[in-house]
C-alpha cells in the first residue's frame, strides 16, 4: 500500500497495469485513491468507536469529486467518528454525498407523513407503507437537493418490474405529492418531478357490475371463500350500502345510531372531506346486528389485533376468494359499482345515486350544492337504499320476478314529494 503526497496532477495521471492499487494520502491519514483499469475512486480506512478493527469504504470517484473535496469529506467523517457518531450512518451519508445535516429523501418522507397525519388524512398509513417499500430502500439515503428524474424512475421501474403498473402510477403520484409539499414548505427550491411523465399508461376504467345471478353467487359464495367472518360481512355490507371498502373497514361503533338506523361517517374519514350520513336499510341492519353482538370491540369489522381492517388485507382476501366463489375476476370496488348500477335500473336518479355514494361531483360540483343547499337529503337517500335493499333481498331469495319499483311509486310509498324541476 504505497503512501504518497497526493496532488491533482498525480491523481489525474494515476494508472493501473491491470491490478487494483490503493495510493494512501500522506496529508489526510486514512484517505486513499483506488486506481483500477476502469476508474479512480476515493476511499477511507477508519476504525469504529471502541473497536480496534479497521474498516474501509469508497465514497466517490475522480474527476467528479476533486482531491480537495475528497480530503474535506474524509476529515468530516473522521471527526464525526471521533465524537462517537455511528460509523454505519456516517458511511451511508458519505456514500450519498451528503453534507452535515443535509435533508435526505427518507427524512423528507418522514416530515411529509407527519404533516399528513397531523391533518388527519385517512390514507396516511397506506402512504407510509408505500414509501417504506418502494421509495426509501431505493433512494432514501440520497440528498433531496440531488434527486433527479432518473432517481424517481428507479423507484417506479422497480414496481413495474413486479408487474404492478397501476401501483407504479400510485407511487409516482405519491412522489409528486411529497416533492410538491417539500417545495411549498421551503425545503426544496426545485421540484424534480415537474413534467415527469407517468411511468405506466393508465388503463380504461373498470366497468364491472354484478348481474343478479353473480350477486347470488357472490353473497352465498363468501361462506366457502377463503375470507374471515368479518371480511365476508364487510363485503356484504359494502354491496348493500354502496360505500367505499375503506369507509366500511374503518367503521367504529360510535358512528352507528342503531335506534335511528343511521351511519354517521365523519369528515375525517370521508374522501371528499365532508360528513356523510347514510340511512341503514333492513338488509344492512341484518348484516350489522350479528356482527355487533359477537364482540365488544370499538371496530365494527375488526382485524386480527382488534383494530379496523386495513384495505390491503381486504384486497388480499378478495384475491384469495376468487376461485372459491367462482366469479370472473372482481374487486371490492365492483360492489360499489354494482349497487349504483342496480339503483339506476330501479329508476333512482343519478343525483340521488351521487348523494348515496357521496361523490364530490354531486355534493361539491356547484356553488348551489356546495354552499347554499343545506338539506341533508336523508329522505332521498333512504328511499334509494330501501329500494335497493328490497331488490337485493329478492335476488338473494331467488325470486326471479322480484318487484322493480319505479321511483315515482317509491316516493308515494315513503311519503316523498317530487323535487321541483
Helices and strands as residue ranges (DSSP letters): E 3-4, H 8-13, E 21-25, E 31-35, E 40-47, E 54-62, H 67-82, H 87-95, H 105-118, H 124-134, H 136-139, G 144-146, H 149-160, H 165-184, H 212-221, H 229-241, H 245-249, G 253-255, E 256-257, E 262-265, G 267-269, E 276-279, H 282-294, H 311-325, H 333-345, H 350-357, H 360-363, H 367-367, I 368-372, H 378-396, H 407-413
